[in-house]
Amino acid sequence: MAGKLRTEDIEGATATGREYRLQDGGGLMLKVAPGGARSWVFRYQLFNRRRSMGLGGYPLVSLSEARRERDRARKLVRRGIDPQAEKDAARAAQAAAEAKQAATFNVLAAELIESLKPGWRNAKHADQWANTLETYAGPVLGEMPVADITRDHVVEVLRPIWTDKPETAGRVRGRIEKVLDLAKARGLRTGDNPAAWRGNLDAELPPLAKVRNVEHHRGLPYAEAPAFWRELETRTGAGAAALRFAILTGCRTGEVLGAQWEEIQGETWVIPGERMKAGKEHRVPLTAEALAVIEAQPKARPFIFTQPKGKRAGEKLSDNSMLSLLKRMGYGEHATTHGFRSTLKTWAGETTAHPREVIEHALAHRLKDKAEAAYQRGTLLQKRRQLMTDWAAYVTGSASE
C-alpha cells in the first residue's frame, strides 16, 4: 500500500553507519546513506527486468513531490515506457538546447579560425578573418546562437557594404557561410545555409560583378620614376629605405617588410615560400643599388627594415610605413607601393627587349599559359639580374650619366 511514510518518519531517519531504506509503497523508497544523506528512489519492473530510478535528494525533493514523480513514472511503465530512459532523453535534449544557445556566432567563428590556421601560409590571414567578421558581422550576428541566424540577418550584415565595399562584402559573405557550415556539421543548426549565394542571397542582392569597381594599384608612370627617385633620395629613415628597396627589387610590400638578414645570400635575396603569394621560394637578384640600401641598415636585428624608436623599436616596419611616406611626399593619390611593380612591368615591356617571361618571373607572377609554364621550369636568374640592373640604372638616373 502506497503512502506509508510520514514527514516525521523521514526527519527521524538518522545515520547508523550503514545504508538502509524506508518504504513508502508503490515502488517509492527513501534511501538513507551511512552518513545520513537521504535520497528518493523509485523501483519498477519493465519487460521482466527490475530497474531503479533516482528522484532526487531530501529535503530538496519533498515527500509529496517524490510521490508525484513516482505516480508519473508508474503511468509511463504501464504504457511500456521506461521512465529512466525518458528522463535521460529529456536531459540530453536540455543539454543540446543549452549547447545551441551557448554556440554563438562569435564562438564558432573563433573556433573555425583556429582550425584553419595550420593551412594558411601567413598568420595575417587569421587577423584578417577575425577583423572582418568582428567589424561587419559581429554587431548583428556576434552574440546570436548560430541556430537562430536567418537569411534576413545575413542580408542585414551585407547590404550596407555590398555596393560600397564589394570586395570586402564578398569575403565577409564567404566567411559567414563557412562559420555556418561548421555549425551545421556539428549539429548546431539544420537546413540550408542562409549565407549561401546561389538560390538564396542572389534573390536579395545584385551580383558583385555588376557593382564591383575594379581598382588596380595605382602605378606611377615610368617616365616620372627617375624624378620620383631623386625626391625619394632626399628622404631618410627606414620607411624611405624600404621603399627604395621595394622599387629596386620589384617585390611586394609584405615581402620587403618581412625581409631578414639570413635571407640575403651574397647578391641574391632568397624569400622562403611561406612568405610568397604563390607559396614557392623566390630568388631575387640584388643590384649594387639594392645592396647599398640594405647595407646602410642596422644589422643587429633579424629584420632588415625596423622601427627606429618608441615602444616598437627593433620590430619590423608596419604595413603602412611606405604608403604613409608616399602620402607625405604628396603622391598619395597617384601611386602606391605595390603600384611600382606595374611601373617596372610597363617600363620593361614598352622600352626594353627583355622577354615577357623574364619580366613575369621578376615579379614572381605565375605564367597564365600552362604549356609555357610547363616548359619554363627554371628561374631565369641571370636574365632577371640583367633586367633588374637595367631597371636600377633607369630609375636612379645612372643610365644617362
FILUMFI-515419 format. One record per residue (C-alpha): residue in three letters; x, y, z; residue number from 0. Coordinates in nm, 3 decimals. Layout:
+------+---------+---------+---------+-----+
! rest !    east !   north !      up !  nr !
+------+---------+---------+---------+-----+
!  ALA !       X !       Y !       Z ! NUM !
...
+------+---------+---------+---------+-----+
END
This chain:
+------+---------+---------+---------+-----+
! rest !    east !   north !      up !  nr !
+------+---------+---------+---------+-----+
!  MET !   0.000 !   0.000 !   0.000 !   0 !
!  ALA !   0.136 !   0.344 !  -0.102 !   1 !
!  GLY !   0.161 !   0.634 !   0.138 !   2 !
!  LYS !   0.320 !   0.459 !   0.434 !   3 !
!  LEU !   0.576 !   0.728 !   0.518 !   4 !
!  ARG !   0.512 !   1.039 !   0.725 !   5 !
!  THR !   0.723 !   1.350 !   0.738 !   6 !
!  GLU !   0.826 !   1.276 !   1.096 !   7 !
!  ASP !   0.949 !   0.931 !   0.982 !   8 !
!  ILE !   1.174 !   1.096 !   0.728 !   9 !
!  GLU !   1.300 !   1.362 !   0.968 !  10 !
!  GLY !   1.379 !   1.093 !   1.221 !  11 !
!  ALA !   1.589 !   0.891 !   0.978 !  12 !
!  THR !   1.945 !   0.931 !   1.107 !  13 !
!  ALA !   2.289 !   0.791 !   1.025 !  14 !
!  THR !   2.350 !   0.439 !   1.151 !  15 !
!  GLY !   2.681 !   0.369 !   0.982 !  16 !
!  ARG !   2.514 !   0.154 !   0.720 !  17 !
!  GLU !   2.270 !   0.211 !   0.435 !  18 !
!  TYR !   1.901 !   0.134 !   0.488 !  19 !
!  ARG !   1.570 !   0.215 !   0.317 !  20 !
!  LEU !   1.228 !   0.342 !   0.431 !  21 !
!  GLN !   0.945 !   0.213 !   0.211 !  22 !
!  ASP !   0.658 !   0.443 !   0.114 !  23 !
!  GLY !   0.492 !   0.188 !  -0.116 !  24 !
!  GLY !   0.420 !   0.173 !  -0.487 !  25 !
!  GLY !   0.791 !   0.135 !  -0.558 !  26 !
!  LEU !   0.891 !   0.459 !  -0.378 !  27 !
!  MET !   1.151 !   0.441 !  -0.102 !  28 !
!  LEU !   1.381 !   0.675 !   0.087 !  29 !
!  LYS !   1.744 !   0.560 !   0.083 !  30 !
!  VAL !   1.945 !   0.666 !   0.389 !  31 !
!  ALA !   2.322 !   0.657 !   0.332 !  32 !
!  PRO !   2.565 !   0.553 !   0.608 !  33 !
!  GLY !   2.641 !   0.919 !   0.674 !  34 !
!  GLY !   2.275 !   1.018 !   0.695 !  35 !
!  ALA !   2.220 !   1.166 !   0.346 !  36 !
!  ARG !   1.867 !   1.089 !   0.223 !  37 !
!  SER !   1.752 !   1.040 !  -0.136 !  38 !
!  TRP !   1.443 !   0.914 !  -0.316 !  39 !
!  VAL !   1.445 !   0.600 !  -0.533 !  40 !
!  PHE !   1.167 !   0.454 !  -0.746 !  41 !
!  ARG !   1.186 !   0.079 !  -0.812 !  42 !
!  TYR !   0.989 !  -0.068 !  -1.102 !  43 !
!  GLN !   0.973 !  -0.365 !  -1.334 !  44 !
!  LEU !   0.954 !  -0.334 !  -1.712 !  45 !
!  PHE !   0.980 !  -0.616 !  -1.968 !  46 !
!  ASN !   1.058 !  -0.862 !  -1.688 !  47 !
!  ARG !   1.353 !  -0.660 !  -1.567 !  48 !
!  ARG !   1.379 !  -0.485 !  -1.231 !  49 !
!  ARG !   1.506 !  -0.129 !  -1.253 !  50 !
!  SER !   1.551 !   0.175 !  -1.031 !  51 !
!  MET !   1.539 !   0.547 !  -1.088 !  52 !
!  GLY !   1.664 !   0.831 !  -0.868 !  53 !
!  LEU !   1.414 !   1.109 !  -0.796 !  54 !
!  GLY !   1.642 !   1.349 !  -0.608 !  55 !
!  GLY !   1.754 !   1.412 !  -0.252 !  56 !
!  TYR !   1.554 !   1.505 !   0.053 !  57 !
!  PRO !   1.466 !   1.776 !   0.158 !  58 !
!  LEU !   1.523 !   1.934 !  -0.185 !  59 !
!  VAL !   1.257 !   1.695 !  -0.312 !  60 !
!  SER !   0.977 !   1.674 !  -0.056 !  61 !
!  LEU !   0.766 !   1.366 !   0.023 !  62 !
!  SER !   0.470 !   1.498 !  -0.177 !  63 !
!  GLU !   0.694 !   1.583 !  -0.476 !  64 !
!  ALA !   0.852 !   1.238 !  -0.467 !  65 !
!  ARG !   0.509 !   1.076 !  -0.470 !  66 !
!  ARG !   0.402 !   1.283 !  -0.770 !  67 !
!  GLU !   0.717 !   1.179 !  -0.959 !  68 !
!  ARG !   0.652 !   0.814 !  -0.865 !  69 !
!  ASP !   0.293 !   0.831 !  -0.988 !  70 !
!  ARG !   0.401 !   0.990 !  -1.316 !  71 !
!  ALA !   0.668 !   0.723 !  -1.364 !  72 !
!  ARG !   0.423 !   0.440 !  -1.289 !  73 !
!  LYS !   0.189 !   0.568 !  -1.561 !  74 !
!  LEU !   0.477 !   0.552 !  -1.809 !  75 !
!  VAL !   0.562 !   0.199 !  -1.703 !  76 !
!  ARG !   0.200 !   0.091 !  -1.758 !  77 !
!  ARG !   0.231 !   0.225 !  -2.114 !  78 !
!  GLY !   0.553 !   0.028 !  -2.171 !  79 !
!  ILE !   0.777 !   0.335 !  -2.148 !  80 !
!  ASP !   1.096 !   0.329 !  -1.943 !  81 !
!  PRO !   1.080 !   0.642 !  -1.719 !  82 !
!  GLN !   1.459 !   0.645 !  -1.670 !  83 !
!  ALA !   1.520 !   0.637 !  -2.044 !  84 !
!  GLU !   1.269 !   0.917 !  -2.091 !  85 !
!  LYS !   1.442 !   1.118 !  -1.817 !  86 !
!  ASP !   1.782 !   1.065 !  -1.979 !  87 !
!  ALA !   1.643 !   1.171 !  -2.316 !  88 !
!  ALA !   1.495 !   1.486 !  -2.164 !  89 !
!  ARG !   1.826 !   1.571 !  -2.001 !  90 !
!  ALA !   2.012 !   1.515 !  -2.329 !  91 !
!  ALA !   1.763 !   1.737 !  -2.512 !  92 !
!  GLN !   1.804 !   2.006 !  -2.249 !  93 !
!  ALA !   2.184 !   1.984 !  -2.271 !  94 !
!  ALA !   2.167 !   2.007 !  -2.651 !  95 !
!  ALA !   1.939 !   2.310 !  -2.630 !  96 !
!  GLU !   2.176 !   2.478 !  -2.384 !  97 !
!  ALA !   2.472 !   2.395 !  -2.609 !  98 !
!  LYS !   2.296 !   2.554 !  -2.905 !  99 !
!  GLN !   2.226 !   2.867 !  -2.703 ! 100 !
!  ALA !   2.591 !   2.882 !  -2.595 ! 101 !
!  ALA !   2.717 !   2.828 !  -2.952 ! 102 !
!  THR !   2.710 !   3.189 !  -3.066 ! 103 !
!  PHE !   2.844 !   3.310 !  -3.399 ! 104 !
!  ASN !   3.149 !   3.464 !  -3.229 ! 105 !
!  VAL !   3.233 !   3.138 !  -3.054 ! 106 !
!  LEU !   3.208 !   2.930 !  -3.374 ! 107 !
!  ALA !   3.399 !   3.191 !  -3.577 ! 108 !
!  ALA !   3.689 !   3.182 !  -3.331 ! 109 !
!  GLU !   3.696 !   2.801 !  -3.338 ! 110 !
!  LEU !   3.686 !   2.794 !  -3.719 ! 111 !
!  ILE !   3.974 !   3.041 !  -3.749 ! 112 !
!  GLU !   4.180 !   2.835 !  -3.505 ! 113 !
!  SER !   4.115 !   2.515 !  -3.704 ! 114 !
!  LEU !   4.208 !   2.681 !  -4.036 ! 115 !
!  LYS !   4.531 !   2.841 !  -3.913 ! 116 !
!  PRO !   4.760 !   2.544 !  -3.991 ! 117 !
!  GLY !   4.660 !   2.561 !  -4.357 ! 118 !
!  TRP !   4.734 !   2.932 !  -4.401 ! 119 !
!  ARG !   5.077 !   3.042 !  -4.525 ! 120 !
!  ASN !   5.060 !   3.373 !  -4.342 ! 121 !
!  ALA !   4.947 !   3.444 !  -3.987 ! 122 !
!  LYS !   4.797 !   3.766 !  -4.121 ! 123 !
!  HIS !   4.507 !   3.562 !  -4.266 ! 124 !
!  ALA !   4.382 !   3.482 !  -3.917 ! 125 !
!  ASP !   4.384 !   3.851 !  -3.825 ! 126 !
!  GLN !   4.202 !   3.941 !  -4.147 ! 127 !
!  TRP !   3.933 !   3.681 !  -4.082 ! 128 !
!  ALA !   3.889 !   3.787 !  -3.721 ! 129 !
!  ASN !   3.886 !   4.158 !  -3.801 ! 130 !
!  THR !   3.638 !   4.142 !  -4.089 ! 131 !
!  LEU !   3.397 !   3.917 !  -3.902 ! 132 !
!  GLU !   3.421 !   4.128 !  -3.587 ! 133 !
!  THR !   3.379 !   4.457 !  -3.775 ! 134 !
!  TYR !   3.099 !   4.368 !  -4.014 ! 135 !
!  ALA !   2.926 !   4.051 !  -3.889 ! 136 !
!  GLY !   2.982 !   4.100 !  -3.516 ! 137 !
!  PRO !   2.733 !   4.382 !  -3.450 ! 138 !
!  VAL !   2.446 !   4.176 !  -3.595 ! 139 !
!  LEU !   2.544 !   3.811 !  -3.558 ! 140 !
!  GLY !   2.813 !   3.808 !  -3.290 ! 141 !
!  GLU !   2.612 !   3.713 !  -2.983 ! 142 !
!  MET !   2.337 !   3.526 !  -3.168 ! 143 !
!  PRO !   2.315 !   3.146 !  -3.135 ! 144 !
!  VAL !   2.410 !   3.006 !  -3.475 ! 145 !
!  ALA !   2.085 !   2.808 !  -3.475 ! 146 !
!  ASP !   1.885 !   3.134 !  -3.484 ! 147 !
!  ILE !   2.063 !   3.305 !  -3.775 ! 148 !
!  THR !   1.845 !   3.354 !  -4.082 ! 149 !
!  ARG !   1.893 !   3.495 !  -4.430 ! 150 !
!  ASP !   1.746 !   3.826 !  -4.314 ! 151 !
!  HIS !   2.022 !   3.856 !  -4.055 ! 152 !
!  VAL !   2.290 !   3.787 !  -4.315 ! 153 !
!  VAL !   2.139 !   4.043 !  -4.553 ! 154 !
!  GLU !   2.137 !   4.295 !  -4.267 ! 155 !
!  VAL !   2.513 !   4.245 !  -4.238 ! 156 !
!  LEU !   2.588 !   4.261 !  -4.610 ! 157 !
!  ARG !   2.355 !   4.523 !  -4.754 ! 158 !
!  PRO !   2.537 !   4.830 !  -4.608 ! 159 !
!  ILE !   2.870 !   4.726 !  -4.764 ! 160 !
!  TRP !   2.757 !   4.535 !  -5.073 ! 161 !
!  THR !   2.794 !   4.824 !  -5.319 ! 162 !
!  ASP !   3.034 !   5.049 !  -5.125 ! 163 !
!  LYS !   3.285 !   4.777 !  -5.035 ! 164 !
!  PRO !   3.212 !   4.490 !  -5.275 ! 165 !
!  GLU !   3.549 !   4.317 !  -5.234 ! 166 !
!  THR !   3.514 !   4.318 !  -4.857 ! 167 !
!  ALA !   3.146 !   4.222 !  -4.874 ! 168 !
!  GLY !   3.226 !   3.916 !  -5.085 ! 169 !
!  ARG !   3.485 !   3.799 !  -4.835 ! 170 !
!  VAL !   3.255 !   3.859 !  -4.540 ! 171 !
!  ARG !   2.975 !   3.660 !  -4.704 ! 172 !
!  GLY !   3.206 !   3.369 !  -4.775 ! 173 !
!  ARG !   3.341 !   3.368 !  -4.421 ! 174 !
!  ILE !   2.994 !   3.378 !  -4.267 ! 175 !
!  GLU !   2.899 !   3.085 !  -4.490 ! 176 !
!  LYS !   3.194 !   2.881 !  -4.364 ! 177 !
!  VAL !   3.111 !   2.954 !  -4.000 ! 178 !
!  LEU !   2.753 !   2.838 !  -4.052 ! 179 !
!  ASP !   2.875 !   2.529 !  -4.244 ! 180 !
!  LEU !   3.075 !   2.439 !  -3.934 ! 181 !
!  ALA !   2.766 !   2.491 !  -3.719 ! 182 !
!  LYS !   2.565 !   2.251 !  -3.934 ! 183 !
!  ALA !   2.844 !   1.993 !  -3.935 ! 184 !
!  ARG !   2.837 !   1.998 !  -3.555 ! 185 !
!  GLY !   2.462 !   1.958 !  -3.544 ! 186 !
!  LEU !   2.408 !   2.308 !  -3.407 ! 187 !
!  ARG !   2.172 !   2.409 !  -3.688 ! 188 !
!  THR !   1.972 !   2.243 !  -3.964 ! 189 !
!  GLY !   1.850 !   2.341 !  -4.308 ! 190 !
!  ASP !   2.016 !   2.541 !  -4.585 ! 191 !
!  ASN !   2.300 !   2.782 !  -4.517 ! 192 !
!  PRO !   2.150 !   3.135 !  -4.500 ! 193 !
!  ALA !   2.478 !   3.285 !  -4.626 ! 194 !
!  ALA !   2.489 !   3.073 !  -4.944 ! 195 !
!  TRP !   2.480 !   3.279 !  -5.262 ! 196 !
!  ARG !   2.318 !   3.066 !  -5.534 ! 197 !
!  GLY !   1.945 !   3.019 !  -5.490 ! 198 !
!  ASN !   1.949 !   3.227 !  -5.174 ! 199 !
!  LEU !   2.121 !   3.565 !  -5.140 ! 200 !
!  ASP !   2.120 !   3.612 !  -5.517 ! 201 !
!  ALA !   1.748 !   3.684 !  -5.480 ! 202 !
!  GLU !   1.822 !   3.972 !  -5.239 ! 203 !
!  LEU !   2.150 !   4.126 !  -5.361 ! 204 !
!  PRO !   2.289 !   4.213 !  -5.706 ! 205 !
!  PRO !   2.587 !   4.010 !  -5.835 ! 206 !
!  LEU !   2.915 !   4.157 !  -5.714 ! 207 !
!  ALA !   3.047 !   4.157 !  -6.070 ! 208 !
!  LYS !   2.791 !   4.427 !  -6.152 ! 209 !
!  VAL !   2.868 !   4.652 !  -5.857 ! 210 !
!  ARG !   3.242 !   4.597 !  -5.816 ! 211 !
!  ASN !   3.457 !   4.877 !  -5.947 ! 212 !
!  VAL !   3.791 !   4.712 !  -6.012 ! 213 !
!  GLU !   4.065 !   4.929 !  -5.862 ! 214 !
!  HIS !   4.415 !   4.843 !  -5.974 ! 215 !
!  HIS !   4.703 !   4.950 !  -5.755 ! 216 !
!  ARG !   4.797 !   5.297 !  -5.873 ! 217 !
!  GLY !   5.131 !   5.286 !  -6.052 ! 218 !
!  LEU !   5.346 !   5.589 !  -6.125 ! 219 !
!  PRO !   5.404 !   5.637 !  -6.500 ! 220 !
!  TYR !   5.754 !   5.508 !  -6.569 ! 221 !
!  ALA !   5.856 !   5.839 !  -6.728 ! 222 !
!  GLU !   5.811 !   6.001 !  -6.385 ! 223 !
!  ALA !   6.002 !   5.732 !  -6.195 ! 224 !
!  PRO !   6.351 !   5.894 !  -6.217 ! 225 !
!  ALA !   6.219 !   6.228 !  -6.085 ! 226 !
!  PHE !   6.038 !   6.049 !  -5.805 ! 227 !
!  TRP !   6.356 !   5.860 !  -5.718 ! 228 !
!  ARG !   6.553 !   6.184 !  -5.686 ! 229 !
!  GLU !   6.297 !   6.316 !  -5.441 ! 230 !
!  LEU !   6.291 !   5.986 !  -5.252 ! 231 !
!  GLU !   6.670 !   6.003 !  -5.216 ! 232 !
!  THR !   6.628 !   6.316 !  -5.003 ! 233 !
!  ARG !   6.418 !   6.123 !  -4.752 ! 234 !
!  THR !   6.577 !   5.946 !  -4.458 ! 235 !
!  GLY !   6.456 !   5.673 !  -4.228 ! 236 !
!  ALA !   6.372 !   5.305 !  -4.254 ! 237 !
!  GLY !   6.048 !   5.368 !  -4.442 ! 238 !
!  ALA !   6.228 !   5.552 !  -4.722 ! 239 !
!  ALA !   6.495 !   5.280 !  -4.736 ! 240 !
!  ALA !   6.231 !   5.008 !  -4.755 ! 241 !
!  LEU !   6.054 !   5.190 !  -5.038 ! 242 !
!  ARG !   6.378 !   5.226 !  -5.234 ! 243 !
!  PHE !   6.446 !   4.855 !  -5.186 ! 244 !
!  ALA !   6.090 !   4.768 !  -5.296 ! 245 !
!  ILE !   6.127 !   4.973 !  -5.614 ! 246 !
!  LEU !   6.468 !   4.825 !  -5.699 ! 247 !
!  THR !   6.361 !   4.465 !  -5.643 ! 248 !
!  GLY !   6.003 !   4.481 !  -5.778 ! 249 !
!  CYS !   5.881 !   4.293 !  -5.470 ! 250 !
!  ARG !   5.557 !   4.320 !  -5.277 ! 251 !
!  THR !   5.517 !   4.521 !  -4.958 ! 252 !
!  GLY !   5.491 !   4.220 !  -4.728 ! 253 !
!  GLU !   5.795 !   4.055 !  -4.886 ! 254 !
!  VAL !   6.008 !   4.366 !  -4.835 ! 255 !
!  LEU !   5.897 !   4.441 !  -4.480 ! 256 !
!  GLY !   5.942 !   4.078 !  -4.380 ! 257 !
!  ALA !   6.295 !   4.059 !  -4.525 ! 258 !
!  GLN !   6.551 !   3.918 !  -4.281 ! 259 !
!  TRP !   6.929 !   3.928 !  -4.292 ! 260 !
!  GLU !   6.953 !   3.550 !  -4.305 ! 261 !
!  GLU !   6.770 !   3.557 !  -4.640 ! 262 !
!  ILE !   7.047 !   3.759 !  -4.806 ! 263 !
!  GLN !   7.288 !   3.523 !  -4.979 ! 264 !
!  GLY !   7.557 !   3.728 !  -5.146 ! 265 !
!  GLU !   7.397 !   3.914 !  -5.436 ! 266 !
!  THR !   7.072 !   3.718 !  -5.412 ! 267 !
!  TRP !   6.777 !   3.756 !  -5.175 ! 268 !
!  VAL !   6.608 !   3.419 !  -5.114 ! 269 !
!  ILE !   6.247 !   3.467 !  -4.999 ! 270 !
!  PRO !   6.102 !   3.149 !  -4.843 ! 271 !
!  GLY !   5.784 !   3.008 !  -4.993 ! 272 !
!  GLU !   5.571 !   3.072 !  -4.684 ! 273 !
!  ARG !   5.612 !   3.447 !  -4.739 ! 274 !
!  MET !   5.534 !   3.441 !  -5.110 ! 275 !
!  LYS !   5.189 !   3.481 !  -5.260 ! 276 !
!  ALA !   5.237 !   3.173 !  -5.478 ! 277 !
!  GLY !   5.376 !   2.971 !  -5.188 ! 278 !
!  LYS !   5.705 !   2.899 !  -5.372 ! 279 !
!  GLU !   6.058 !   3.014 !  -5.289 ! 280 !
!  HIS !   6.159 !   3.322 !  -5.489 ! 281 !
!  ARG !   6.518 !   3.426 !  -5.563 ! 282 !
!  VAL !   6.565 !   3.798 !  -5.622 ! 283 !
!  PRO !   6.884 !   3.923 !  -5.789 ! 284 !
!  LEU !   7.019 !   4.223 !  -5.596 ! 285 !
!  THR !   7.178 !   4.505 !  -5.789 ! 286 !
!  ALA !   7.456 !   4.720 !  -5.648 ! 287 !
!  GLU !   7.196 !   4.988 !  -5.572 ! 288 !
!  ALA !   6.974 !   4.743 !  -5.382 ! 289 !
!  LEU !   7.270 !   4.609 !  -5.184 ! 290 !
!  ALA !   7.371 !   4.963 !  -5.093 ! 291 !
!  VAL !   7.024 !   5.027 !  -4.948 ! 292 !
!  ILE !   7.028 !   4.729 !  -4.713 ! 293 !
!  GLU !   7.394 !   4.765 !  -4.617 ! 294 !
!  ALA !   7.305 !   5.100 !  -4.463 ! 295 !
!  GLN !   7.055 !   4.936 !  -4.224 ! 296 !
!  PRO !   7.134 !   4.819 !  -3.866 ! 297 !
!  LYS !   7.244 !   4.455 !  -3.867 ! 298 !
!  ALA !   7.183 !   4.363 !  -3.503 ! 299 !
!  ARG !   6.821 !   4.263 !  -3.566 ! 300 !
!  PRO !   6.665 !   3.978 !  -3.764 ! 301 !
!  PHE !   6.454 !   4.210 !  -3.983 ! 302 !
!  ILE !   6.631 !   4.442 !  -4.225 ! 303 !
!  PHE !   6.383 !   4.729 !  -4.205 ! 304 !
!  THR !   6.281 !   4.804 !  -3.847 ! 305 !
!  GLN !   6.114 !   5.065 !  -3.629 ! 306 !
!  PRO !   6.391 !   5.303 !  -3.517 ! 307 !
!  LYS !   6.244 !   5.414 !  -3.185 ! 308 !
!  GLY !   5.945 !   5.407 !  -2.950 ! 309 !
!  LYS !   5.774 !   5.106 !  -2.796 ! 310 !
!  ARG !   5.816 !   4.906 !  -3.118 ! 311 !
!  ALA !   6.184 !   4.987 !  -3.165 ! 312 !
!  GLY !   6.359 !   4.694 !  -3.332 ! 313 !
!  GLU !   6.039 !   4.541 !  -3.465 ! 314 !
!  LYS !   5.974 !   4.527 !  -3.839 ! 315 !
!  LEU !   5.809 !   4.828 !  -4.001 ! 316 !
!  SER !   5.431 !   4.844 !  -4.014 ! 317 !
!  ASP !   5.248 !   4.761 !  -4.336 ! 318 !
!  ASN !   5.152 !   5.126 !  -4.387 ! 319 !
!  SER !   5.501 !   5.272 !  -4.341 ! 320 !
!  MET !   5.579 !   5.308 !  -4.713 ! 321 !
!  LEU !   5.228 !   5.415 !  -4.808 ! 322 !
!  SER !   5.237 !   5.684 !  -4.539 ! 323 !
!  LEU !   5.567 !   5.810 !  -4.681 ! 324 !
!  LEU !   5.411 !   5.836 !  -5.027 ! 325 !
!  LYS !   5.129 !   6.044 !  -4.882 ! 326 !
!  ARG !   5.373 !   6.275 !  -4.703 ! 327 !
!  MET !   5.557 !   6.319 !  -5.032 ! 328 !
!  GLY !   5.233 !   6.422 !  -5.200 ! 329 !
!  TYR !   5.194 !   6.105 !  -5.408 ! 330 !
!  GLY !   4.909 !   5.953 !  -5.208 ! 331 !
!  GLU !   4.658 !   5.993 !  -5.491 ! 332 !
!  HIS !   4.898 !   5.899 !  -5.769 ! 333 !
!  ALA !   5.096 !   5.597 !  -5.655 ! 334 !
!  THR !   5.106 !   5.300 !  -5.419 ! 335 !
!  THR !   5.396 !   5.086 !  -5.309 ! 336 !
!  HIS !   5.253 !   4.787 !  -5.495 ! 337 !
!  GLY !   5.197 !   5.010 !  -5.799 ! 338 !
!  PHE !   5.571 !   5.039 !  -5.860 ! 339 !
!  ARG !   5.559 !   4.675 !  -5.971 ! 340 !
!  SER !   5.328 !   4.792 !  -6.250 ! 341 !
!  THR !   5.568 !   5.078 !  -6.325 ! 342 !
!  LEU !   5.852 !   4.829 !  -6.364 ! 343 !
!  LYS !   5.646 !   4.595 !  -6.581 ! 344 !
!  THR !   5.526 !   4.873 !  -6.812 ! 345 !
!  TRP !   5.876 !   5.020 !  -6.848 ! 346 !
!  ALA !   6.028 !   4.680 !  -6.927 ! 347 !
!  GLY !   5.754 !   4.585 !  -7.172 ! 348 !
!  GLU !   5.748 !   4.914 !  -7.361 ! 349 !
!  THR !   6.109 !   5.028 !  -7.363 ! 350 !
!  THR !   6.330 !   4.717 !  -7.343 ! 351 !
!  ALA !   6.384 !   4.393 !  -7.531 ! 352 !
!  HIS !   6.367 !   4.175 !  -7.219 ! 353 !
!  PRO !   6.139 !   3.875 !  -7.286 ! 354 !
!  ARG !   5.795 !   3.873 !  -7.129 ! 355 !
!  GLU !   5.862 !   3.555 !  -6.932 ! 356 !
!  VAL !   6.171 !   3.717 !  -6.774 ! 357 !
!  ILE !   5.963 !   4.016 !  -6.667 ! 358 !
!  GLU !   5.691 !   3.790 !  -6.526 ! 359 !
!  HIS !   5.947 !   3.586 !  -6.333 ! 360 !
!  ALA !   6.098 !   3.904 !  -6.191 ! 361 !
!  LEU !   5.758 !   3.997 !  -6.049 ! 362 !
!  ALA !   5.702 !   3.640 !  -5.919 ! 363 !
!  HIS !   5.395 !   3.606 !  -6.141 ! 364 !
!  ARG !   5.267 !   3.268 !  -6.249 ! 365 !
!  LEU !   5.261 !   3.228 !  -6.625 ! 366 !
!  LYS !   4.899 !   3.211 !  -6.742 ! 367 !
!  ASP !   4.987 !   2.989 !  -7.037 ! 368 !
!  LYS !   5.006 !   2.640 !  -6.879 ! 369 !
!  ALA !   5.205 !   2.497 !  -7.168 ! 370 !
!  GLU !   5.457 !   2.779 !  -7.149 ! 371 !
!  ALA !   5.480 !   2.742 !  -6.772 ! 372 !
!  ALA !   5.543 !   2.367 !  -6.805 ! 373 !
!  TYR !   5.844 !   2.425 !  -7.032 ! 374 !
!  GLN !   5.974 !   2.722 !  -6.836 ! 375 !
!  ARG !   6.077 !   2.543 !  -6.518 ! 376 !
!  GLY !   6.390 !   2.750 !  -6.445 ! 377 !
!  THR !   6.404 !   3.077 !  -6.254 ! 378 !
!  LEU !   6.589 !   3.272 !  -6.530 ! 379 !
!  LEU !   6.800 !   3.424 !  -6.252 ! 380 !
!  GLN !   7.084 !   3.553 !  -6.471 ! 381 !
!  LYS !   6.845 !   3.707 !  -6.725 ! 382 !
!  ARG !   6.648 !   3.863 !  -6.442 ! 383 !
!  ARG !   6.968 !   4.003 !  -6.295 ! 384 !
!  GLN !   7.031 !   4.191 !  -6.619 ! 385 !
!  LEU !   6.672 !   4.315 !  -6.624 ! 386 !
!  MET !   6.697 !   4.450 !  -6.268 ! 387 !
!  THR !   7.036 !   4.606 !  -6.343 ! 388 !
!  ASP !   6.883 !   4.793 !  -6.637 ! 389 !
!  TRP !   6.584 !   4.895 !  -6.423 ! 390 !
!  ALA !   6.808 !   5.026 !  -6.143 ! 391 !
!  ALA !   7.011 !   5.223 !  -6.394 ! 392 !
!  TYR !   6.695 !   5.374 !  -6.542 ! 393 !
!  VAL !   6.512 !   5.461 !  -6.223 ! 394 !
!  THR !   6.818 !   5.601 !  -6.040 ! 395 !
!  GLY !   6.924 !   5.804 !  -6.344 ! 396 !
!  SER !   7.267 !   5.639 !  -6.375 ! 397 !
!  ALA !   7.186 !   5.516 !  -6.726 ! 398 !
!  SER !   7.205 !   5.871 !  -6.859 ! 399 !
!  GLU !   7.535 !   5.952 !  -6.689 ! 400 !
+------+---------+---------+---------+-----+
END
